[in-house]
Structure formats: C-alpha cells, structure tokens
Amino acid sequence: MSTRFRGLVAAPFTPFHADRSLNLDVIPAYARFLRDNGVGAAFVCGTTGEGLSLTLEERLRIAERWVACADDRLRVIVHVGHTCLTDARTLTAHAAKIGASAVSALTPCFFKPRNNAEVVNWCEAVAAAAPTLPFYYYNIPSMTGIDYPVVDFLAQAQDRIPSLAGVKYTHENLPDYQACVAYAQGRYDILFGRDELLLEGTDAGALGAVGSTYNYAAPLYLRLLAARAAGHASEARTLQDTAIKMIAICNGIGVTHLAASKALMAMLGVDCGPVRLPLAQPDATQLATLRTRLNEIGFFDFAGRIGA
C-alpha cells in the first residue's frame, strides 16, 4: 500500500455536551487547531476518543464530520475496532464510502483471540469490508490484553490481508517495534503510539507517531523531532523529559489521564466537554491543581494555540 503517515498524528477526544451527548459542532474548529499546530492527521474514535463508549451511530457521525474537515494537511484514520464483527465491518465500509484515508482496528477485548493466527482471522474479516482502503492493525495490549509479537502478526497477515498498510503500535516493546519497522525491507508503516517514549521510538525507526498529547502539545514534540534530526541529542532529551513531566501531571491529579487531558483542551480554547462513564470527570480542585502544575513546567508557553 502507498499510504504513509509521517510526523504527528493526533488521537482526538470526542466532544460532548454537558449531558455527554455528541457535540459535533466542535470538530471543525478542532480540526483547524490541529492543522495550525503542525499535526498531519487525526486518528478518530480510538482509545482517546472513547470509541468503545460510543454507539455505532455516533461513531458513524463522528467519522463523517472529521472526514468532512479533512484535507491534504490533515488526513483522517478511522478506528473501526469493536467487539462485534458486523459492526466493525459496517464502520470499515462506511469509512471507505466517506473518503477516509485509512482504517485501524484493535482486537476484541472481551472474547479475546488466543494467538496471532486468530488476530489475523479477525483483522482479515474487518479489512475485507473495504478491500482497497489501507488497514492498520491497532496493537494496544494495555487495553486489549492481547500481547503477541507483532512482527509475527505481519508475517502471517501479509498474504492474507491485501490492504494491510501497517500497525498502530501502542506498546513499550521496542525490540518488537524495531523488528516490525525492518520487516520485509520496511514494507509496512509502523506508527509509534507511546508519547512518553517518542524519542526512543524514533531511535527505533519511527517516522510517524499517534498520540493523545499531540492534541495539545504538538509544538513541543515538533521541536523534539527537529532537535533530534539536527543531531542535538541533549536538547531532544530535555524536551522529551518535559513531555514526561506533562504526562505525569495529567496522570497525577486523581482521575484518568484521558479525563485530565480532555479537560486540559478546554484551557486551550477547544472545549471537548466531559468524559463518559465509567470515567470520572475532574472536580474543581483537581482542575485547579492541573493548571497550577502545568504552569510550573511552562506548559502554556509550549502548548498548542488557536490560530498558531
């Protein structure tokens, strides 16, 4: 497949009203925000987008709105993973119909595939619903509980899934990641998915990366990538360490990283509303703590800006 994603791919939050119904009107401004801050693509309805907390109809509507906002500077990958194969195939066919650039699917996380052969069976069935649309396997063991060598998945899938373009690799197994990058003379696009390890990921061969913190801190990561490319290793390390501090702050206020990060977007002028249950929304004290700690590391000096 010819599709390749380079640089930063943000995993957008799904905007909700206060009652947690969809707020699709936020998406056009959100797309401009990402584009203006140097993000090259959006990975929608994934983990950060609370995809598995959405109805099928909601996911279709979100995909449509994001694709309507897409252009050559901001392409859209639609996450189509589901516990129900029929729904996953519906999402895949719909993504092709509306003009998405690619789809990606994690494995079911209740009845789980027991080995890579079963992962390939699942992905083959999902991808076949849009046989010419680039397909990315979404490897995220922290959420699915599926932790098989992805390079072995590629070896088994290459002759079974003609549309296989690559992997969204959200895991810390850098040797396996590097093996995937090198597999079949670099045939596949292996997108790195751990923001706190972006520097290590690029050292392992990553050319594109998908992450939640690229929503609001893309300028920091772009400086990191530029410093590494220029051979300024110490500067790149310092910038990565700053990102790690930022991530730790979002992890440390008493709610999930996702909930804290989604609230943070409102501080930057892109109000995505609350998270859905069972996730807990930060209270006023936690939000004040979040802002104070982010100020201490200079976050609002390096964060994304409206109209940047």
Stockholm file with secondary structure:
# STOCKHOLM 1.0

chainA/1-308         MSTRFRGLVAAPFTPFHADRSLNLDVIPAYARFLRDNGVGAAFVCGTTGEGLSLTLEERLRIAERWVACADDRLRVIVHVGHTCLTDARTLTAHAAKIGASAVSALTPCFFKPRNNAEVVNWCEAVAAAAPTLPFYYYNIPSMTGIDYPVVDFLAQAQDRIPSLAGVKYTHENLPDYQACVAYAQGRYDILFGRDELLLEGTDAGALGAVGSTYNYAAPLYLRLLAARAAGHASEARTLQDTAIKMIAICNGIGVTHLAASKALMAMLGVDCGPVRLPLAQPDATQLATLRTRLNEIGFFDFAGRIGA
#=GR chainA/1-308 SS CCCCCCEEEECCCCCBCTTSCBCGGGHHHHHHHHHHTTCCEEEETSTTTTGGGSCHHHHHHHHHHHHHTCBTTBEEEEECCCSSHHHHHHHHHHHHHHTCSEEEECCCSSSCCSSHHHHHHHHHHHHTTSTTSCEEEEECHHHHCCCCCHHHHHHHHTTTCTTEEEEEECSSCHHHHHHHHHHHHHTSEEEECCGGGHHHHHHTTCSEEEESTHHHHHHHHHHHHHHHHTTCHHHHHHHHHHHHHHHHHHHSSSSCHHHHHHHHHHHTTCCCCCCCTTSCCCCHHHHHHHHHHHHHTTHHHHSCCTTC
#=GC SS_cons         CCCCCCEEEECCCCCBCTTSCBCGGGHHHHHHHHHHTTCCEEEETSTTTTGGGSCHHHHHHHHHHHHHTCBTTBEEEEECCCSSHHHHHHHHHHHHHHTCSEEEECCCSSSCCSSHHHHHHHHHHHHTTSTTSCEEEEECHHHHCCCCCHHHHHHHHTTTCTTEEEEEECSSCHHHHHHHHHHHHHTSEEEECCGGGHHHHHHTTCSEEEESTHHHHHHHHHHHHHHHHTTCHHHHHHHHHHHHHHHHHHHSSSSCHHHHHHHHHHHTTCCCCCCCTTSCCCCHHHHHHHHHHHHHTTHHHHSCCTTC
//
